[in-house]
């Protein structure tokens, strides 16, 4: 399992679906929180968040792509 450290958060872009068609935006606006570091206080796993453009470091784990971002880069979350 991939576990972030300190105030880091692992996220994944949310893809739009239209029936059986999946649309991947080059700049997704919404992300799902996958895992949080032990110092993160503002979000929980499965929260939907909005980020500034071009934030984070892309990593690949078990053939899936994720982003790692700092908690401070979150602009908003859905309640």
N, C-alpha and C positions, 0 to 999 in steps of 0.2 A: 504494500500500500504506500502511496505517495503522501508524505506528511510534511507540510510547510513548517518553518521555524519562525518564532517570534511574531512579528506583525505581518507576515506574509500570508497570502490567500491564494489558493489554487482555484481557478475558474475555467469555465468552458462556454464558448459562445452559444447562444440559443438560436436554433435554426428555424426559419419560417416554413410551415408546411401548407400546401394547397392541395388537398386530396392526397394523391400518392406522390406528388411532385415536391421535392425538398429544395428550397432556395437558399443558397449560401451567399450572404452578403460579404463583400470584401471588407466592410467596416461595420460589423454588428454593433448595435447599440445596447443590447441586453446580454447579460452574462449570468449563468447560474453558478453559485458558490458550491464548489465540490468539497473543499477541505479548508480548515483555518488553522493558523498557528496558535500557540498557547497564550500569546499576548493580545490577540484580536478581541475587541469588545463590542464592535458595532454591527457585525453580521454573524449569521449562523449558516451552516451547510444547508443547501437548497434555497437560500434567499436569492432573489433576482435583483441584480445591481446594474447601475449605469456607470460607465467609466469615461475618462477623457480619452480622446483618440490617441492611438500609438503608445499606449501604456503597457508595461509588462514584458516579460521574457517568455518566449514560446519554448515549450519542452515537449518531448514525446516520451510517453510511458506506456508500455504494453500496446504499441501500435495505435495509440490515441494521442491527439494533440491537446495540450492544455496551456493556459497562461498562468504565470505567477506574477502577482501584483502586490504592492504594499497597501495596507489598509487606508492610508492617507490619500490614495489615488481614487477612491470611490466618491462619486459625485452625489449619488442618491440610491435608495433601494425601494422596492415595492413593498407595501404593507398588506 
